């Protein structure tokens, strides 16, 4: 019973501290950015193509909500490293300059797979610079609970990317140790006609000593 009372008390505190409801936005007054991204790395192998993302956002978000003011930003870059995406950075600059005040994306992991860029998005929502944030495969509400869920989703996207990179790296190392050629040359070895790594008798010992 004490645990239930504590949970209820915490919920009451959260509700009491909740700011004005910002979930109802007049979309006719919002200038939206549609951001679509497809990485060239294995982290996004299961993600839709850029054109599919645009079509999905159009069919599920833009058309049903009667949105007319949309500027497109698209790029083929990984979101794992912060400050590495030209179009994303342009979008953030446009938001901070007041030229854009709404964002549409296929899923939160299209916007970020790192904590710096994720924090920038949430901070812009907190400051009201992003008045509306919509996704075609994810439901977001501009409330404390909604921003918490968005933050958790960004963390999951980051963890997925890092875990996948770790798994791929481990698999590549094991394949190389087994003599498989995976597209990367290894010092002291050559690739035979069956595309397997073989020790280069002339250089293997030298490389090993180095």
C-alpha positions in Angstrom: 0.0 0.0 0.0 2.8 2.4 0.8 4.3 1.8 -2.6 1.0 2.6 -4.3 0.6 5.8 -2.2 4.2 6.9 -3.2 3.5 6.3 -6.9 0.2 8.2 -6.7 2.0 11.1 -4.9 4.7 11.2 -7.6 2.0 11.2 -10.3 0.2 14.1 -8.6 3.5 16.1 -8.4 4.1 15.5 -12.1 0.6 16.6 -13.0 0.9 19.7 -10.7 4.1 20.7 -12.4 2.9 20.2 -16.0 2.9 23.3 -18.1 0.2 24.6 -20.4 -1.1 21.9 -22.8 0.8 22.4 -26.1 -0.7 19.3 -27.8 -3.3 21.3 -29.8 -1.5 23.2 -32.5 -3.0 25.1 -35.4 -1.0 23.4 -38.2 -1.9 26.2 -40.6 0.3 28.6 -38.6 3.3 26.2 -38.4 6.2 26.1 -40.9 7.3 22.4 -41.0 10.5 20.7 -41.9 10.2 17.2 -43.3 13.5 15.4 -42.5 14.3 12.1 -44.2 17.5 10.2 -43.7 18.9 6.9 -44.8 22.3 5.8 -43.6 24.8 4.2 -46.0 26.0 2.0 -43.1 24.5 -1.2 -41.7 22.8 0.6 -38.8 19.9 1.5 -41.0 19.7 -1.6 -43.1 16.1 -2.2 -42.0 15.0 1.4 -42.5 12.8 2.6 -45.3 14.4 4.4 -48.3 14.3 8.2 -48.3 11.6 8.3 -50.9 9.5 5.8 -48.9 9.9 7.9 -45.8 8.7 11.0 -47.6 5.7 9.2 -49.1 4.8 7.7 -45.7 5.0 11.0 -43.9 2.9 12.6 -46.7 0.3 9.9 -46.5 0.1 9.6 -42.7 0.9 13.1 -41.5 0.9 15.9 -44.0 -2.2 15.1 -46.0 -4.5 13.9 -43.1 -3.6 17.0 -41.1 -4.0 19.4 -44.0 -0.4 20.6 -43.7 0.7 22.9 -46.5 3.9 24.6 -45.4 6.7 22.0 -45.7 10.4 22.3 -46.5 12.2 19.1 -47.3 15.6 18.2 -45.9 17.0 14.8 -46.9 20.4 13.1 -46.8 22.2 9.8 -46.8 24.3 10.0 -43.7 24.7 8.1 -40.4 23.2 9.8 -37.3 25.5 8.0 -35.0 28.0 10.8 -34.7 26.9 14.3 -33.7 27.5 17.4 -35.9 28.2 15.2 -39.0 25.0 15.8 -41.0 24.9 18.8 -43.3 21.1 18.9 -43.9 20.2 18.1 -40.2 22.4 21.0 -39.1 20.8 23.3 -41.7 17.4 22.3 -40.3 18.5 23.1 -36.7 19.8 26.5 -37.9 16.5 27.3 -39.6 14.6 26.4 -36.5 16.8 28.5 -34.3 16.5 31.4 -36.8 12.7 31.1 -36.7 12.3 30.0 -40.3 11.0 26.6 -39.2 8.9 25.8 -36.2 7.6 22.3 -36.8 9.4 19.0 -37.7 8.0 15.9 -39.4 10.0 12.6 -39.6 9.3 8.9 -40.2 10.6 7.9 -36.8 12.7 9.6 -34.0 15.7 7.5 -35.0 15.7 9.4 -38.4 16.5 12.6 -36.4 19.2 11.2 -34.1 21.1 8.1 -32.9 23.3 10.2 -30.6 22.6 12.1 -27.4 23.8 15.6 -28.5 21.5 15.9 -31.5 18.7 14.2 -29.5 19.2 16.7 -26.7 19.1 19.6 -29.3 15.7 18.4 -30.5 14.2 18.1 -27.0 15.7 21.4 -26.0 14.1 23.2 -29.0 10.8 21.6 -28.0 11.2 22.8 -24.4 12.0 26.3 -25.6 9.0 26.4 -27.9 11.2 26.8 -31.0 9.7 23.5 -32.2 6.0 24.1 -31.8 5.0 20.8 -33.3 6.8 17.5 -33.7 5.1 14.7 -35.8 6.1 11.2 -36.8 4.5 8.7 -39.2 5.4 5.7 -37.1 5.6 7.2 -33.6 3.1 9.1 -31.4 4.5 12.2 -29.7 2.7 14.7 -27.4 4.3 17.8 -26.1 3.9 17.0 -22.4 6.5 16.0 -19.8 5.5 12.3 -20.2 5.7 12.7 -24.0 9.2 14.3 -23.9 10.3 11.6 -21.5 9.1 8.9 -23.9 10.8 10.7 -26.8 14.1 10.8 -24.9 13.9 7.1 -24.1 13.3 6.4 -27.8 16.4 8.3 -28.7 18.4 6.3 -26.1 17.1 3.1 -27.5 18.1 4.2 -31.1 21.6 5.0 -29.8 21.9 1.7 -28.0 20.7 -0.2 -31.1 23.2 1.5 -33.3 26.1 0.9 -30.9 25.1 -2.8 -30.4 24.8 -3.4 -34.1 28.2 -1.8 -34.7 29.7 -4.0 -32.0 28.1 -7.1 -33.3 29.2 -6.4 -36.9 32.7 -5.7 -35.8 32.9 -8.9 -33.8 31.6 -10.9 -36.7 34.1 -9.3 -39.1 37.0 -10.0 -36.7 35.9 -13.7 -36.4 35.5 -14.0 -40.2 39.0 -12.5 -40.7 40.5 -14.8 -38.2 38.9 -17.7 -40.1 40.6 -16.5 -43.3 37.6 -15.0 -45.0 38.1 -11.8 -47.1 35.4 -9.3 -46.1 36.5 -6.4 -48.4 39.3 -5.2 -46.2 43.0 -6.1 -46.6 45.0 -7.3 -43.7 48.7 -6.6 -43.4 50.8 -9.6 -44.0 48.2 -11.5 -46.0 47.1 -11.7 -49.6 43.7 -12.7 -51.1 43.8 -16.0 -53.1 41.6 -17.0 -56.0 38.9 -18.2 -53.7 38.8 -14.8 -51.9 40.4 -16.2 -48.7 43.2 -14.6 -46.8 46.5 -16.4 -47.0 49.8 -15.5 -45.2 52.2 -13.7 -47.4 55.4 -15.6 -46.9 57.6 -12.7 -47.8 56.1 -10.2 -45.4 54.1 -12.0 -42.8 57.0 -12.4 -40.3 58.1 -8.8 -40.8 54.6 -7.5 -40.1 54.3 -9.7 -37.1 57.5 -8.4 -35.7 56.4 -4.8 -36.4 
